[in-house]
Amino acid sequence: MPGNNNSILVSQARAALEQMKNETAAELGIQNYAQQYKGDLPSRVNGSVGGYMVKKMIALAEQQLAGGTGTF
């Protein structure tokens, strides 16, 4: 793995991850997340978005490992 933990390992996934981030923020009631300067948001808000993204990715991986197709 690369030394930077924030790097995207599969470059083709960048757009899907951005879409997932914005959808997750909307589900949490955060409007216009893509247009907002993240430094103006409390770390709790940004952490919630990231935490729920991880939760969704784990669920997707579990579905795929169990033989399902799974989508975000």
C-alpha positions in Angstrom: 0.0 0.0 0.0 1.2 3.5 -0.6 2.5 5.6 2.3 -0.4 8.1 2.1 -3.4 6.5 3.7 -5.7 9.0 2.0 -4.7 8.0 -1.5 -7.3 6.3 -3.7 -6.0 2.9 -4.6 -8.2 2.4 -7.7 -8.1 5.7 -9.6 -11.3 4.8 -11.6 -13.2 4.8 -8.3 -12.6 8.6 -7.6 -15.9 9.7 -9.2 -17.9 7.0 -7.5 -16.4 7.9 -4.1 -17.2 11.6 -4.6 -20.8 10.7 -5.5 -21.1 8.4 -2.5 -19.7 11.2 -0.2 -22.3 13.6 -1.5 -25.2 11.1 -1.3 -24.1 10.2 2.3 -24.0 13.9 3.3 -27.5 14.4 1.8 -28.8 11.4 3.8 -27.4 13.0 6.9 -29.2 16.2 6.1 -26.2 18.2 4.9 -27.2 20.1 1.8 -24.7 21.3 -0.9 -21.9 19.4 0.7 -19.9 19.3 -2.5 -19.9 23.1 -2.8 -19.1 23.8 0.9 -15.6 24.6 2.1 -15.0 21.6 4.5 -12.9 23.8 6.8 -16.0 25.7 7.7 -17.8 22.6 8.9 -17.3 21.1 12.3 -15.1 18.1 12.4 -18.0 16.1 13.8 -20.0 16.7 10.6 -17.1 15.7 8.3 -16.4 12.7 10.5 -20.0 11.6 10.3 -19.9 11.7 6.5 -16.7 9.6 6.5 -18.0 7.2 9.1 -21.2 6.5 7.3 -19.2 6.0 4.0 -17.1 3.4 5.7 -20.2 1.7 7.1 -21.7 1.6 3.6 -18.5 0.2 2.1 -18.2 -2.5 4.7 -21.8 -3.5 4.0 -21.1 -3.6 0.3 -18.0 -5.7 0.8 -19.9 -8.1 3.1 -22.7 -8.5 0.4 -20.1 -9.2 -2.3 -18.3 -11.7 -0.1 -21.6 -13.4 0.6 -22.2 -13.8 -3.1 -24.6 -10.9 -3.6 -24.0 -8.0 -6.0 -24.7 -5.1 -3.6 -24.8 -1.4 -4.5 -24.4 1.8 -2.6 
